[in-house]
């Protein structure tokens, strides 16, 4: 059984999860997939969480985007109709 006080607060949890990706932190940003140091730009600010950058470098994000897209195609979702950029 857990002792009282062992639980992490929400803030601690958030810091652990996002601390390494905060926009104005000191030190290097390391991609969580390829583990390489990368330099985020304005375009890499997390749109859902504007105080942080994405955890993945732009190359890994593109790769995962393509994988998701292929997965959805495999599953028969009408992805191209939903995200049609041709017009
Ligand atoms: Zn990467």
PDB file of the backbone (N, CA, C, O) and the ligand in Angstrom, with CONECT records:
HET     ZN  A 101       1
ATOM      1  N   UNK A   1       0.838  -1.204   0.000  1.00  0.00           N
ATOM      2  CA  UNK A   1       0.000   0.000   0.000  1.00  0.00           C
ATOM      3  C   UNK A   1       0.870   1.250   0.000  1.00  0.00           C
ATOM      4  O   UNK A   1       1.918   1.299   0.644  1.00  0.00           O
ATOM      5  N   UNK A   2       0.419   2.241  -0.725  1.00  0.00           N
ATOM      6  CA  UNK A   2       1.211   3.458  -0.822  1.00  0.00           C
ATOM      7  C   UNK A   2       1.098   4.301   0.438  1.00  0.00           C
ATOM      8  O   UNK A   2       0.016   4.495   0.991  1.00  0.00           O
ATOM      9  N   UNK A   3       2.248   4.793   0.872  1.00  0.00           N
ATOM     10  CA  UNK A   3       2.257   5.721   2.003  1.00  0.00           C
ATOM     11  C   UNK A   3       1.688   7.056   1.549  1.00  0.00           C
ATOM     12  O   UNK A   3       1.790   7.439   0.383  1.00  0.00           O
ATOM     13  N   UNK A   4       1.100   7.736   2.483  1.00  0.00           N
ATOM     14  CA  UNK A   4       0.601   9.070   2.145  1.00  0.00           C
ATOM     15  C   UNK A   4       1.770   9.964   1.762  1.00  0.00           C
ATOM     16  O   UNK A   4       2.795   9.973   2.444  1.00  0.00           O
ATOM     17  N   UNK A   5       1.629  10.696   0.707  1.00  0.00           N
ATOM     18  CA  UNK A   5       2.691  11.604   0.292  1.00  0.00           C
ATOM     19  C   UNK A   5       3.533  11.056  -0.841  1.00  0.00           C
ATOM     20  O   UNK A   5       4.374  11.769  -1.390  1.00  0.00           O
ATOM     21  N   UNK A   6       3.320   9.800  -1.199  1.00  0.00           N
ATOM     22  CA  UNK A   6       4.097   9.242  -2.304  1.00  0.00           C
ATOM     23  C   UNK A   6       3.506   9.592  -3.666  1.00  0.00           C
ATOM     24  O   UNK A   6       4.165   9.508  -4.702  1.00  0.00           O
ATOM     25  N   UNK A   7       2.254   9.983  -3.619  1.00  0.00           N
ATOM     26  CA  UNK A   7       1.632  10.347  -4.881  1.00  0.00           C
ATOM     27  C   UNK A   7       2.236  11.633  -5.417  1.00  0.00           C
ATOM     28  O   UNK A   7       2.552  12.558  -4.669  1.00  0.00           O
ATOM     29  N   UNK A   8       2.384  11.663  -6.720  1.00  0.00           N
ATOM     30  CA  UNK A   8       2.872  12.893  -7.326  1.00  0.00           C
ATOM     31  C   UNK A   8       1.700  13.838  -7.539  1.00  0.00           C
ATOM     32  O   UNK A   8       0.590  13.427  -7.879  1.00  0.00           O
ATOM     33  N   UNK A   9       1.979  15.102  -7.331  1.00  0.00           N
ATOM     34  CA  UNK A   9       0.945  16.078  -7.634  1.00  0.00           C
ATOM     35  C   UNK A   9       0.838  16.209  -9.152  1.00  0.00           C
ATOM     36  O   UNK A   9       1.712  15.757  -9.892  1.00  0.00           O
ATOM     37  N   UNK A  10      -0.225  16.820  -9.590  1.00  0.00           N
ATOM     38  CA  UNK A  10      -0.415  16.996 -11.033  1.00  0.00           C
ATOM     39  C   UNK A  10       0.723  17.844 -11.614  1.00  0.00           C
ATOM     40  O   UNK A  10       1.208  17.582 -12.714  1.00  0.00           O
ATOM     41  N   UNK A  11       1.132  18.849 -10.866  1.00  0.00           N
ATOM     42  CA  UNK A  11       2.197  19.728 -11.342  1.00  0.00           C
ATOM     43  C   UNK A  11       3.506  18.970 -11.498  1.00  0.00           C
ATOM     44  O   UNK A  11       4.241  19.177 -12.464  1.00  0.00           O
ATOM     45  N   UNK A  12       3.796  18.085 -10.539  1.00  0.00           N
ATOM     46  CA  UNK A  12       5.022  17.283 -10.625  1.00  0.00           C
ATOM     47  C   UNK A  12       4.976  16.357 -11.829  1.00  0.00           C
ATOM     48  O   UNK A  12       5.959  16.176 -12.548  1.00  0.00           O
ATOM     49  N   UNK A  13       3.813  15.787 -12.017  1.00  0.00           N
ATOM     50  CA  UNK A  13       3.615  14.887 -13.146  1.00  0.00           C
ATOM     51  C   UNK A  13       3.820  15.619 -14.468  1.00  0.00           C
ATOM     52  O   UNK A  13       4.479  15.118 -15.380  1.00  0.00           O
ATOM     53  N   UNK A  14       3.250  16.796 -14.549  1.00  0.00           N
ATOM     54  CA  UNK A  14       3.378  17.617 -15.753  1.00  0.00           C
ATOM     55  C   UNK A  14       4.831  17.985 -16.003  1.00  0.00           C
ATOM     56  O   UNK A  14       5.315  17.929 -17.134  1.00  0.00           O
ATOM     57  N   UNK A  15       5.528  18.368 -14.916  1.00  0.00           N
ATOM     58  CA  UNK A  15       6.922  18.785 -15.056  1.00  0.00           C
ATOM     59  C   UNK A  15       7.767  17.623 -15.547  1.00  0.00           C
ATOM     60  O   UNK A  15       8.664  17.801 -16.372  1.00  0.00           O
ATOM     61  N   UNK A  16       7.482  16.445 -15.041  1.00  0.00           N
ATOM     62  CA  UNK A  16       8.234  15.268 -15.452  1.00  0.00           C
ATOM     63  C   UNK A  16       7.976  14.950 -16.921  1.00  0.00           C
ATOM     64  O   UNK A  16       8.877  14.567 -17.666  1.00  0.00           O
ATOM     65  N   UNK A  17       6.727  15.119 -17.305  1.00  0.00           N
ATOM     66  CA  UNK A  17       6.338  14.755 -18.654  1.00  0.00           C
ATOM     67  C   UNK A  17       6.786  15.789 -19.683  1.00  0.00           C
ATOM     68  O   UNK A  17       7.199  15.439 -20.788  1.00  0.00           O
ATOM     69  N   UNK A  18       6.700  17.058 -19.310  1.00  0.00           N
ATOM     70  CA  UNK A  18       6.918  18.118 -20.295  1.00  0.00           C
ATOM     71  C   UNK A  18       8.126  19.005 -20.011  1.00  0.00           C
ATOM     72  O   UNK A  18       8.496  19.833 -20.844  1.00  0.00           O
ATOM     73  N   UNK A  19       8.747  18.837 -18.830  1.00  0.00           N
ATOM     74  CA  UNK A  19       9.849  19.713 -18.432  1.00  0.00           C
ATOM     75  C   UNK A  19      10.967  19.787 -19.458  1.00  0.00           C
ATOM     76  O   UNK A  19      11.553  20.846 -19.682  1.00  0.00           O
ATOM     77  N   UNK A  20      11.258  18.644 -20.083  1.00  0.00           N
ATOM     78  CA  UNK A  20      12.360  18.599 -21.052  1.00  0.00           C
ATOM     79  C   UNK A  20      11.990  19.261 -22.369  1.00  0.00           C
ATOM     80  O   UNK A  20      12.835  19.403 -23.253  1.00  0.00           O
ATOM     81  N   UNK A  21      10.736  19.664 -22.504  1.00  0.00           N
ATOM     82  CA  UNK A  21      10.276  20.208 -23.786  1.00  0.00           C
ATOM     83  C   UNK A  21       9.767  21.637 -23.667  1.00  0.00           C
ATOM     84  O   UNK A  21       9.235  22.204 -24.621  1.00  0.00           O
ATOM     85  N   UNK A  22       9.941  22.213 -22.467  1.00  0.00           N
ATOM     86  CA  UNK A  22       9.464  23.575 -22.284  1.00  0.00           C
ATOM     87  C   UNK A  22      10.182  24.535 -23.229  1.00  0.00           C
ATOM     88  O   UNK A  22      11.372  24.394 -23.508  1.00  0.00           O
ATOM     89  N   UNK A  23       9.421  25.512 -23.710  1.00  0.00           N
ATOM     90  CA  UNK A  23       9.947  26.409 -24.732  1.00  0.00           C
ATOM     91  C   UNK A  23      11.181  27.187 -24.256  1.00  0.00           C
ATOM     92  O   UNK A  23      12.135  27.360 -25.014  1.00  0.00           O
ATOM     93  N   UNK A  24      11.163  27.654 -23.005  1.00  0.00           N
ATOM     94  CA  UNK A  24      12.287  28.495 -22.575  1.00  0.00           C
ATOM     95  C   UNK A  24      13.209  27.802 -21.578  1.00  0.00           C
ATOM     96  O   UNK A  24      13.848  28.458 -20.755  1.00  0.00           O
ATOM     97  N   UNK A  25      13.277  26.482 -21.652  1.00  0.00           N
ATOM     98  CA  UNK A  25      14.180  25.790 -20.738  1.00  0.00           C
ATOM     99  C   UNK A  25      15.630  25.944 -21.197  1.00  0.00           C
ATOM    100  O   UNK A  25      15.901  26.369 -22.320  1.00  0.00           O
ATOM    101  N   UNK A  26      16.564  25.586 -20.294  1.00  0.00           N
ATOM    102  CA  UNK A  26      17.967  25.639 -20.677  1.00  0.00           C
ATOM    103  C   UNK A  26      18.419  24.257 -21.116  1.00  0.00           C
ATOM    104  O   UNK A  26      17.920  23.240 -20.632  1.00  0.00           O
ATOM    105  N   UNK A  27      19.366  24.237 -22.035  1.00  0.00           N
ATOM    106  CA  UNK A  27      19.927  22.963 -22.464  1.00  0.00           C
ATOM    107  C   UNK A  27      19.329  22.470 -23.764  1.00  0.00           C
ATOM    108  O   UNK A  27      18.573  23.175 -24.433  1.00  0.00           O
ATOM    109  N   UNK A  28      19.683  21.251 -24.103  1.00  0.00           N
ATOM    110  CA  UNK A  28      19.316  20.700 -25.403  1.00  0.00           C
ATOM    111  C   UNK A  28      17.927  20.099 -25.401  1.00  0.00           C
ATOM    112  O   UNK A  28      17.401  19.691 -24.366  1.00  0.00           O
ATOM    113  N   UNK A  29      17.350  20.058 -26.583  1.00  0.00           N
ATOM    114  CA  UNK A  29      16.089  19.350 -26.777  1.00  0.00           C
ATOM    115  C   UNK A  29      16.395  18.025 -27.462  1.00  0.00           C
ATOM    116  O   UNK A  29      17.044  17.993 -28.508  1.00  0.00           O
ATOM    117  N   UNK A  30      15.934  16.952 -26.877  1.00  0.00           N
ATOM    118  CA  UNK A  30      16.222  15.628 -27.423  1.00  0.00           C
ATOM    119  C   UNK A  30      14.927  14.987 -27.893  1.00  0.00           C
ATOM    120  O   UNK A  30      13.950  14.917 -27.148  1.00  0.00           O
ATOM    121  N   UNK A  31      14.928  14.521 -29.135  1.00  0.00           N
ATOM    122  CA  UNK A  31      13.754  13.883 -29.706  1.00  0.00           C
ATOM    123  C   UNK A  31      13.458  12.592 -28.957  1.00  0.00           C
ATOM    124  O   UNK A  31      14.375  11.818 -28.685  1.00  0.00           O
ATOM    125  N   UNK A  32      12.196  12.344 -28.619  1.00  0.00           N
ATOM    126  CA  UNK A  32      11.886  11.139 -27.843  1.00  0.00           C
ATOM    127  C   UNK A  32      11.909   9.875 -28.695  1.00  0.00           C
ATOM    128  O   UNK A  32      11.871   8.770 -28.153  1.00  0.00           O
ATOM    129  N   UNK A  33      11.971  10.016 -30.010  1.00  0.00           N
ATOM    130  CA  UNK A  33      12.022   8.821 -30.844  1.00  0.00           C
ATOM    131  C   UNK A  33      13.455   8.490 -31.269  1.00  0.00           C
ATOM    132  O   UNK A  33      13.944   7.394 -30.995  1.00  0.00           O
ATOM    133  N   UNK A  34      14.134   9.437 -31.941  1.00  0.00           N
ATOM    134  CA  UNK A  34      15.473   9.117 -32.452  1.00  0.00           C
ATOM    135  C   UNK A  34      16.569   9.494 -31.460  1.00  0.00           C
ATOM    136  O   UNK A  34      17.741   9.202 -31.700  1.00  0.00           O
ATOM    137  N   UNK A  35      16.210  10.137 -30.349  1.00  0.00           N
ATOM    138  CA  UNK A  35      17.147  10.491 -29.276  1.00  0.00           C
ATOM    139  C   UNK A  35      18.259  11.423 -29.737  1.00  0.00           C
ATOM    140  O   UNK A  35      19.318  11.500 -29.113  1.00  0.00           O
ATOM    141  N   UNK A  36      18.011  12.122 -30.824  1.00  0.00           N
ATOM    142  CA  UNK A  36      19.005  13.085 -31.286  1.00  0.00           C
ATOM    143  C   UNK A  36      18.663  14.463 -30.745  1.00  0.00           C
ATOM    144  O   UNK A  36      17.502  14.795 -30.508  1.00  0.00           O
ATOM    145  N   UNK A  37      19.719  15.257 -30.558  1.00  0.00           N
ATOM    146  CA  UNK A  37      19.507  16.644 -30.167  1.00  0.00           C
ATOM    147  C   UNK A  37      19.011  17.409 -31.387  1.00  0.00           C
ATOM    148  O   UNK A  37      19.577  17.294 -32.474  1.00  0.00           O
ATOM    149  N   UNK A  38      17.965  18.178 -31.202  1.00  0.00           N
ATOM    150  CA  UNK A  38      17.468  18.958 -32.325  1.00  0.00           C
ATOM    151  C   UNK A  38      17.145  20.363 -31.852  1.00  0.00           C
ATOM    152  O   UNK A  38      16.949  20.603 -30.660  1.00  0.00           O
ATOM    153  N   UNK A  39      17.092  21.279 -32.792  1.00  0.00           N
ATOM    154  CA  UNK A  39      16.852  22.676 -32.453  1.00  0.00           C
ATOM    155  C   UNK A  39      15.468  23.070 -32.937  1.00  0.00           C
ATOM    156  O   UNK A  39      15.267  23.259 -34.137  1.00  0.00           O
ATOM    157  N   UNK A  40      14.509  23.198 -32.024  1.00  0.00           N
ATOM    158  CA  UNK A  40      13.141  23.535 -32.424  1.00  0.00           C
ATOM    159  C   UNK A  40      13.044  24.975 -32.915  1.00  0.00           C
ATOM    160  O   UNK A  40      13.797  25.844 -32.475  1.00  0.00           O
ATOM    161  N   UNK A  41      12.135  25.211 -33.806  1.00  0.00           N
ATOM    162  CA  UNK A  41      11.862  26.562 -34.282  1.00  0.00           C
ATOM    163  C   UNK A  41      10.434  26.932 -33.888  1.00  0.00           C
ATOM    164  O   UNK A  41       9.747  26.168 -33.209  1.00  0.00           O
ATOM    165  N   UNK A  42      10.007  28.087 -34.311  1.00  0.00           N
ATOM    166  CA  UNK A  42       8.653  28.546 -34.003  1.00  0.00           C
ATOM    167  C   UNK A  42       7.612  27.536 -34.495  1.00  0.00           C
ATOM    168  O   UNK A  42       6.564  27.347 -33.877  1.00  0.00           O
ATOM    169  N   UNK A  43       7.927  26.900 -35.616  1.00  0.00           N
ATOM    170  CA  UNK A  43       6.994  25.928 -36.174  1.00  0.00           C
ATOM    171  C   UNK A  43       6.863  24.670 -35.329  1.00  0.00           C
ATOM    172  O   UNK A  43       5.937  23.881 -35.520  1.00  0.00           O
ATOM    173  N   UNK A  44       7.785  24.482 -34.398  1.00  0.00           N
ATOM    174  CA  UNK A  44       7.764  23.267 -33.594  1.00  0.00           C
ATOM    175  C   UNK A  44       7.076  23.453 -32.253  1.00  0.00           C
ATOM    176  O   UNK A  44       7.092  22.548 -31.419  1.00  0.00           O
ATOM    177  N   UNK A  45       6.469  24.617 -32.034  1.00  0.00           N
ATOM    178  CA  UNK A  45       5.719  24.818 -30.802  1.00  0.00           C
ATOM    179  C   UNK A  45       4.471  23.943 -30.844  1.00  0.00           C
ATOM    180  O   UNK A  45       3.736  23.926 -31.831  1.00  0.00           O
ATOM    181  N   UNK A  46       4.255  23.231 -29.768  1.00  0.00           N
ATOM    182  CA  UNK A  46       3.113  22.329 -29.670  1.00  0.00           C
ATOM    183  C   UNK A  46       1.812  23.126 -29.714  1.00  0.00           C
ATOM    184  O   UNK A  46       1.557  23.969 -28.854  1.00  0.00           O
ATOM    185  N   UNK A  47       1.008  22.852 -30.709  1.00  0.00           N
ATOM    186  CA  UNK A  47      -0.202  23.659 -30.881  1.00  0.00           C
ATOM    187  C   UNK A  47      -1.217  23.412 -29.776  1.00  0.00           C
ATOM    188  O   UNK A  47      -2.014  24.291 -29.447  1.00  0.00           O
ATOM    189  N   UNK A  48      -1.186  22.202 -29.199  1.00  0.00           N
ATOM    190  CA  UNK A  48      -2.106  21.911 -28.117  1.00  0.00           C
ATOM    191  C   UNK A  48      -1.575  22.385 -26.782  1.00  0.00           C
ATOM    192  O   UNK A  48      -2.312  22.450 -25.799  1.00  0.00           O
ATOM    193  N   UNK A  49      -0.288  22.720 -26.747  1.00  0.00           N
ATOM    194  CA  UNK A  49       0.355  23.054 -25.483  1.00  0.00           C
ATOM    195  C   UNK A  49       1.438  24.092 -25.783  1.00  0.00           C
ATOM    196  O   UNK A  49       2.621  23.761 -25.859  1.00  0.00           O
ATOM    197  N   UNK A  50       1.025  25.342 -25.952  1.00  0.00           N
ATOM    198  CA  UNK A  50       1.916  26.361 -26.501  1.00  0.00           C
ATOM    199  C   UNK A  50       3.135  26.688 -25.642  1.00  0.00           C
ATOM    200  O   UNK A  50       4.035  27.386 -26.109  1.00  0.00           O
ATOM    201  N   UNK A  51       3.189  26.208 -24.407  1.00  0.00           N
ATOM    202  CA  UNK A  51       4.379  26.496 -23.594  1.00  0.00           C
ATOM    203  C   UNK A  51       5.471  25.469 -23.819  1.00  0.00           C
ATOM    204  O   UNK A  51       6.545  25.561 -23.225  1.00  0.00           O
ATOM    205  N   UNK A  52       5.206  24.496 -24.669  1.00  0.00           N
ATOM    206  CA  UNK A  52       6.200  23.449 -24.921  1.00  0.00           C
ATOM    207  C   UNK A  52       6.407  23.255 -26.420  1.00  0.00           C
ATOM    208  O   UNK A  52       5.602  23.684 -27.246  1.00  0.00           O
ATOM    209  N   UNK A  53       7.515  22.594 -26.736  1.00  0.00           N
ATOM    210  CA  UNK A  53       7.719  22.136 -28.104  1.00  0.00           C
ATOM    211  C   UNK A  53       7.219  20.706 -28.226  1.00  0.00           C
ATOM    212  O   UNK A  53       6.969  20.037 -27.223  1.00  0.00           O
ATOM    213  N   UNK A  54       7.076  20.248 -29.456  1.00  0.00           N
ATOM    214  CA  UNK A  54       6.759  18.844 -29.663  1.00  0.00           C
ATOM    215  C   UNK A  54       7.882  17.976 -29.122  1.00  0.00           C
ATOM    216  O   UNK A  54       9.033  18.407 -29.063  1.00  0.00           O
ATOM    217  N   UNK A  55       7.552  16.758 -28.731  1.00  0.00           N
ATOM    218  CA  UNK A  55       8.569  15.858 -28.196  1.00  0.00           C
ATOM    219  C   UNK A  55       9.406  15.230 -29.292  1.00  0.00           C
ATOM    220  O   UNK A  55      10.511  14.745 -29.050  1.00  0.00           O
ATOM    221  N   UNK A  56       8.857  15.246 -30.511  1.00  0.00           N
ATOM    222  CA  UNK A  56       9.555  14.610 -31.623  1.00  0.00           C
ATOM    223  C   UNK A  56      10.181  15.663 -32.522  1.00  0.00           C
ATOM    224  O   UNK A  56       9.624  16.745 -32.706  1.00  0.00           O
ATOM    225  N   UNK A  57      11.334  15.341 -33.076  1.00  0.00           N
ATOM    226  CA  UNK A  57      11.938  16.249 -34.042  1.00  0.00           C
ATOM    227  C   UNK A  57      11.081  16.269 -35.305  1.00  0.00           C
ATOM    228  O   UNK A  57      10.218  15.412 -35.493  1.00  0.00           O
ATOM    229  N   UNK A  58      11.325  17.253 -36.166  1.00  0.00           N
ATOM    230  CA  UNK A  58      10.436  17.405 -37.316  1.00  0.00           C
ATOM    231  C   UNK A  58      10.485  16.184 -38.235  1.00  0.00           C
ATOM    232  O   UNK A  58       9.469  15.821 -38.827  1.00  0.00           O
ATOM    233  N   UNK A  59      11.643  15.551 -38.362  1.00  0.00           N
ATOM    234  CA  UNK A  59      11.746  14.362 -39.211  1.00  0.00           C
ATOM    235  C   UNK A  59      10.895  13.226 -38.656  1.00  0.00           C
ATOM    236  O   UNK A  59      10.200  12.545 -39.410  1.00  0.00           O
ATOM    237  N   UNK A  60      10.945  13.018 -37.339  1.00  0.00           N
ATOM    238  CA  UNK A  60      10.162  11.940 -36.732  1.00  0.00           C
ATOM    239  C   UNK A  60       8.673  12.259 -36.776  1.00  0.00           C
ATOM    240  O   UNK A  60       7.847  11.357 -36.907  1.00  0.00           O
ATOM    241  N   UNK A  61       8.330  13.537 -36.667  1.00  0.00           N
ATOM    242  CA  UNK A  61       6.911  13.906 -36.746  1.00  0.00           C
ATOM    243  C   UNK A  61       6.364  13.609 -38.133  1.00  0.00           C
ATOM    244  O   UNK A  61       5.256  13.096 -38.288  1.00  0.00           O
ATOM    245  N   UNK A  62       7.179  13.948 -39.150  1.00  0.00           N
ATOM    246  CA  UNK A  62       6.757  13.688 -40.519  1.00  0.00           C
ATOM    247  C   UNK A  62       6.594  12.190 -40.732  1.00  0.00           C
ATOM    248  O   UNK A  62       5.638  11.734 -41.359  1.00  0.00           O
ATOM    249  N   UNK A  63       7.550  11.436 -40.196  1.00  0.00           N
ATOM    250  CA  UNK A  63       7.498   9.989 -40.342  1.00  0.00           C
ATOM    251  C   UNK A  63       6.236   9.421 -39.678  1.00  0.00           C
ATOM    252  O   UNK A  63       5.546   8.578 -40.252  1.00  0.00           O
ATOM    253  N   UNK A  64       5.953   9.888 -38.482  1.00  0.00           N
ATOM    254  CA  UNK A  64       4.783   9.357 -37.782  1.00  0.00           C
ATOM    255  C   UNK A  64       3.499   9.812 -38.457  1.00  0.00           C
ATOM    256  O   UNK A  64       2.489   9.109 -38.433  1.00  0.00           O
ATOM    257  N   UNK A  65       3.549  11.009 -39.066  1.00  0.00           N
ATOM    258  CA  UNK A  65       2.386  11.477 -39.808  1.00  0.00           C
ATOM    259  C   UNK A  65       2.096  10.542 -40.985  1.00  0.00           C
ATOM    260  O   UNK A  65       0.952  10.161 -41.231  1.00  0.00           O
ATOM    261  N   UNK A  66       3.165  10.184 -41.703  1.00  0.00           N
ATOM    262  CA  UNK A  66       2.993   9.300 -42.858  1.00  0.00           C
ATOM    263  C   UNK A  66       2.511   7.925 -42.415  1.00  0.00           C
ATOM    264  O   UNK A  66       1.655   7.326 -43.066  1.00  0.00           O
ATOM    265  N   UNK A  67       3.058   7.423 -41.310  1.00  0.00           N
ATOM    266  CA  UNK A  67       2.633   6.115 -40.801  1.00  0.00           C
ATOM    267  C   UNK A  67       1.169   6.134 -40.398  1.00  0.00           C
ATOM    268  O   UNK A  67       0.425   5.198 -40.690  1.00  0.00           O
ATOM    269  N   UNK A  68       0.761   7.191 -39.733  1.00  0.00           N
ATOM    270  CA  UNK A  68      -0.654   7.316 -39.340  1.00  0.00           C
ATOM    271  C   UNK A  68      -1.547   7.327 -40.562  1.00  0.00           C
ATOM    272  O   UNK A  68      -2.603   6.696 -40.605  1.00  0.00           O
ATOM    273  N   UNK A  69      -1.080   8.075 -41.557  1.00  0.00           N
ATOM    274  CA  UNK A  69      -1.850   8.209 -42.787  1.00  0.00           C
ATOM    275  C   UNK A  69      -2.024   6.863 -43.469  1.00  0.00           C
ATOM    276  O   UNK A  69      -3.118   6.520 -43.916  1.00  0.00           O
ATOM    277  N   UNK A  70      -0.916   6.087 -43.546  1.00  0.00           N
ATOM    278  CA  UNK A  70      -0.993   4.775 -44.171  1.00  0.00           C
ATOM    279  C   UNK A  70      -1.864   3.832 -43.350  1.00  0.00           C
ATOM    280  O   UNK A  70      -2.626   3.034 -43.897  1.00  0.00           O
ATOM    281  N   UNK A  71      -1.743   3.934 -42.045  1.00  0.00           N
ATOM    282  CA  UNK A  71      -2.559   3.105 -41.162  1.00  0.00           C
ATOM    283  C   UNK A  71      -4.040   3.375 -41.403  1.00  0.00           C
ATOM    284  O   UNK A  71      -4.845   2.452 -41.523  1.00  0.00           O
ATOM    285  N   UNK A  72      -4.377   4.642 -41.470  1.00  0.00           N
ATOM    286  CA  UNK A  72      -5.783   4.998 -41.691  1.00  0.00           C
ATOM    287  C   UNK A  72      -6.268   4.523 -43.048  1.00  0.00           C
ATOM    288  O   UNK A  72      -7.408   4.082 -43.194  1.00  0.00           O
ATOM    289  N   UNK A  73      -5.393   4.616 -44.041  1.00  0.00           N
ATOM    290  CA  UNK A  73      -5.755   4.132 -45.372  1.00  0.00           C
ATOM    291  C   UNK A  73      -6.018   2.636 -45.332  1.00  0.00           C
ATOM    292  O   UNK A  73      -6.990   2.145 -45.905  1.00  0.00           O
ATOM    293  N   UNK A  74      -5.123   1.912 -44.635  1.00  0.00           N
ATOM    294  CA  UNK A  74      -5.281   0.462 -44.487  1.00  0.00           C
ATOM    295  C   UNK A  74      -6.597   0.116 -43.836  1.00  0.00           C
ATOM    296  O   UNK A  74      -7.258  -0.857 -44.199  1.00  0.00           O
ATOM    297  N   UNK A  75      -6.961   0.926 -42.875  1.00  0.00           N
ATOM    298  CA  UNK A  75      -8.181   0.648 -42.123  1.00  0.00           C
ATOM    299  C   UNK A  75      -9.428   1.086 -42.862  1.00  0.00           C
ATOM    300  O   UNK A  75     -10.547   0.870 -42.396  1.00  0.00           O
ATOM    301  N   UNK A  76      -9.234   1.702 -44.015  1.00  0.00           N
ATOM    302  CA  UNK A  76     -10.369   2.044 -44.829  1.00  0.00           C
ATOM    303  C   UNK A  76     -11.026   3.367 -44.491  1.00  0.00           C
ATOM    304  O   UNK A  76     -12.104   3.678 -44.998  1.00  0.00           O
ATOM    305  N   UNK A  77     -10.381   4.149 -43.635  1.00  0.00           N
ATOM    306  CA  UNK A  77     -10.927   5.475 -43.377  1.00  0.00           C
ATOM    307  C   UNK A  77     -10.778   6.331 -44.624  1.00  0.00           C
ATOM    308  O   UNK A  77      -9.801   6.205 -45.362  1.00  0.00           O
ATOM    309  N   UNK A  78     -11.718   7.172 -44.845  1.00  0.00           N
ATOM    310  CA  UNK A  78     -11.646   8.007 -46.031  1.00  0.00           C
ATOM    311  C   UNK A  78     -10.783   9.230 -45.742  1.00  0.00           C
ATOM    312  O   UNK A  78     -11.257  10.366 -45.710  1.00  0.00           O
ATOM    313  N   UNK A  79      -9.509   8.955 -45.535  1.00  0.00           N
ATOM    314  CA  UNK A  79      -8.587   9.991 -45.074  1.00  0.00           C
ATOM    315  C   UNK A  79      -8.404  11.098 -46.094  1.00  0.00           C
ATOM    316  O   UNK A  79      -8.397  12.279 -45.747  1.00  0.00           O
ATOM    317  N   UNK A  80      -8.256  10.713 -47.352  1.00  0.00           N
ATOM    318  CA  UNK A  80      -7.978  11.717 -48.380  1.00  0.00           C
ATOM    319  C   UNK A  80      -9.136  12.681 -48.574  1.00  0.00           C
ATOM    320  O   UNK A  80      -8.932  13.861 -48.859  1.00  0.00           O
ATOM    321  N   UNK A  81     -10.350  12.176 -48.418  1.00  0.00           N
ATOM    322  CA  UNK A  81     -11.498  13.047 -48.535  1.00  0.00           C
ATOM    323  C   UNK A  81     -11.577  14.016 -47.350  1.00  0.00           C
ATOM    324  O   UNK A  81     -11.955  15.179 -47.497  1.00  0.00           O
ATOM    325  N   UNK A  82     -11.215  13.506 -46.188  1.00  0.00           N
ATOM    326  CA  UNK A  82     -11.266  14.341 -44.991  1.00  0.00           C
ATOM    327  C   UNK A  82     -10.226  15.440 -45.018  1.00  0.00           C
ATOM    328  O   UNK A  82     -10.486  16.573 -44.613  1.00  0.00           O
ATOM    329  N   UNK A  83      -9.030  15.086 -45.507  1.00  0.00           N
ATOM    330  CA  UNK A  83      -7.911  16.023 -45.465  1.00  0.00           C
ATOM    331  C   UNK A  83      -7.484  16.406 -46.871  1.00  0.00           C
ATOM    332  O   UNK A  83      -6.292  16.524 -47.156  1.00  0.00           O
ATOM    333  N   UNK A  84      -8.441  16.595 -47.730  1.00  0.00           N
ATOM    334  CA  UNK A  84      -8.134  16.908 -49.114  1.00  0.00           C
ATOM    335  C   UNK A  84      -7.497  18.276 -49.210  1.00  0.00           C
ATOM    336  O   UNK A  84      -8.099  19.273 -48.811  1.00  0.00           O
ATOM    337  N   UNK A  85      -6.264  18.336 -49.744  1.00  0.00           N
ATOM    338  CA  UNK A  85      -5.581  19.618 -49.867  1.00  0.00           C
ATOM    339  C   UNK A  85      -5.454  20.041 -51.317  1.00  0.00           C
ATOM    340  O   UNK A  85      -4.751  21.004 -51.623  1.00  0.00           O
ATOM    341  N   UNK A  86      -6.131  19.326 -52.223  1.00  0.00           N
ATOM    342  CA  UNK A  86      -5.921  19.600 -53.638  1.00  0.00           C
ATOM    343  C   UNK A  86      -6.706  20.829 -54.119  1.00  0.00           C
ATOM    344  O   UNK A  86      -6.435  21.355 -55.198  1.00  0.00           O
ATOM    345  N   UNK A  87      -7.659  21.274 -53.334  1.00  0.00           N
ATOM    346  CA  UNK A  87      -8.399  22.459 -53.800  1.00  0.00           C
ATOM    347  C   UNK A  87      -8.093  23.708 -52.983  1.00  0.00           C
ATOM    348  O   UNK A  87      -8.641  24.775 -53.259  1.00  0.00           O
TER     349      UNK A  87
HETATM  350 ZN    ZN A 101      13.546  12.378 -34.035  1.00  0.00          ZN
END
